[in-house]
Amino acid sequence: MAILVMFSNYFHDLATAIFAVSALTAYLLQRSLAMQTAPTAVQPVVRGIQRMGYYSLAWTLLFGSIRGITYREYEWVEAVGRNQVPALVVKHIFLVALVIVGVVFLYRLRRLRAVAGDAEASR
């Protein structure tokens, strides 16, 4: 069981990193000239970034729930004791803010993709 929990933790961390990179890429792509000059050519990339972002968020939540359930048994550091709880709270406040901002960036990219597609269709 411990090996499964360890893999779950690794996948949780990996999915969190993929989500963060997807959100950052969505932000940078929104600000890039590519979305304005060649929106049709960029569409597959945008779609892939959005899918990767949303799927990795789902994986983060799934593996995070497993991690939360098993935390006390497998990750609790006795030497730190209850002092690790405030650190976890601060970490999760930061990560929740990252998720909110990331979802906003991915949603804006979706809207921008739709507007770019409408502009291409009207040409």
C-alpha positions as CSV (number, residue, x, y, z in Angstrom):
1,M,0.0,0.0,0.0
2,A,2.8,2.4,0.8
3,I,4.2,2.1,-2.8
4,L,0.8,3.0,-4.2
5,V,0.5,6.0,-1.9
6,M,4.0,7.1,-2.9
7,F,3.1,6.9,-6.6
8,S,-0.1,8.7,-5.9
9,N,1.9,11.5,-4.3
10,Y,4.3,11.7,-7.2
11,F,1.4,11.9,-9.7
12,H,-0.3,14.5,-7.6
13,D,2.9,16.7,-7.7
14,L,3.4,16.1,-11.4
15,A,-0.2,17.0,-12.2
16,T,0.1,20.1,-10.1
17,A,3.2,21.2,-12.1
18,I,1.6,20.4,-15.4
19,F,-1.4,22.5,-14.4
20,A,0.8,25.4,-13.4
21,V,2.7,25.3,-16.7
22,S,-0.5,25.1,-18.7
23,A,-1.9,28.1,-16.9
24,L,1.3,30.0,-17.4
25,T,1.4,29.0,-21.1
26,A,-2.3,30.1,-21.5
27,Y,-1.4,33.5,-20.0
28,L,1.6,33.9,-22.2
29,L,-0.3,32.8,-25.3
30,Q,-3.0,35.3,-24.6
31,R,-0.5,38.1,-24.6
32,S,1.4,36.8,-27.7
33,L,1.1,38.1,-31.2
34,A,0.4,34.6,-32.4
35,M,-3.2,34.7,-31.3
36,Q,-3.8,37.9,-33.2
37,T,-1.8,37.2,-36.4
38,A,-2.4,33.5,-36.9
39,P,-5.3,32.4,-34.7
40,T,-6.2,29.4,-37.0
41,A,-2.7,28.0,-36.9
42,V,-2.5,28.3,-33.2
43,Q,-5.9,26.7,-32.5
44,P,-4.6,23.1,-32.1
45,V,-2.0,24.3,-29.7
46,V,-4.5,26.2,-27.7
47,R,-6.9,23.3,-27.5
48,G,-4.0,21.0,-26.4
49,I,-3.0,23.5,-23.7
50,Q,-6.5,23.8,-22.4
51,R,-7.1,20.0,-22.3
52,M,-3.8,19.4,-20.6
53,G,-4.6,22.1,-18.0
54,Y,-8.1,20.8,-17.2
55,Y,-7.1,17.1,-17.2
56,S,-4.1,17.8,-15.0
57,L,-6.4,19.8,-12.6
58,A,-8.7,16.8,-12.4
59,W,-5.7,14.5,-11.7
60,T,-4.5,16.9,-9.1
61,L,-7.8,16.8,-7.3
62,L,-8.1,13.0,-7.5
63,F,-4.5,12.3,-6.3
64,G,-4.7,15.1,-3.8
65,S,-7.8,13.5,-2.2
66,I,-5.9,10.2,-1.9
67,R,-2.9,12.1,-0.4
68,G,-5.2,13.9,2.0
69,I,-6.8,10.6,3.2
70,T,-3.4,8.9,3.7
71,Y,-1.4,11.9,4.9
72,R,-1.5,11.1,8.6
73,E,-0.3,7.6,8.1
74,Y,2.4,8.1,5.5
75,E,3.6,11.7,5.5
76,W,3.1,13.1,9.0
77,V,6.5,14.1,10.4
78,E,6.4,13.5,14.1
79,A,9.4,15.7,14.7
80,V,7.5,18.7,13.4
81,G,4.2,17.7,15.0
82,R,1.3,20.0,14.8
83,N,3.5,22.9,13.5
84,Q,3.2,21.4,10.0
85,V,-0.5,22.2,9.9
86,P,0.0,26.0,9.6
87,A,2.6,25.3,6.9
88,L,0.2,23.1,5.0
89,V,-2.6,25.7,5.3
90,V,-0.3,28.4,3.8
91,K,0.8,26.1,1.0
92,H,-2.8,25.2,0.1
93,I,-3.9,28.9,0.2
94,F,-1.2,29.6,-2.3
95,L,-2.1,26.5,-4.4
96,V,-5.9,27.4,-4.4
97,A,-5.0,30.9,-5.6
98,L,-2.9,29.3,-8.3
99,V,-5.8,27.1,-9.4
100,I,-8.2,30.0,-9.5
101,V,-5.8,32.1,-11.5
102,G,-5.0,29.2,-13.8
103,V,-8.7,28.4,-14.5
104,V,-9.3,32.1,-15.3
105,F,-6.3,32.0,-17.7
106,L,-7.5,28.8,-19.4
107,Y,-11.1,30.1,-19.6
108,R,-9.9,33.4,-21.1
109,L,-7.9,31.5,-23.7
110,R,-11.0,29.6,-24.6
111,R,-12.9,32.8,-25.1
112,L,-10.1,34.3,-27.1
113,R,-10.0,31.1,-29.2
114,A,-13.7,31.5,-29.9
115,V,-13.4,35.1,-30.9
116,A,-10.4,34.3,-33.1
117,G,-12.4,31.6,-34.8
118,D,-15.3,33.9,-35.4
119,A,-13.0,36.5,-36.9
120,E,-11.4,33.9,-39.2
121,A,-14.9,32.7,-40.3
122,S,-16.0,36.3,-41.2
123,R,-12.9,36.9,-43.5
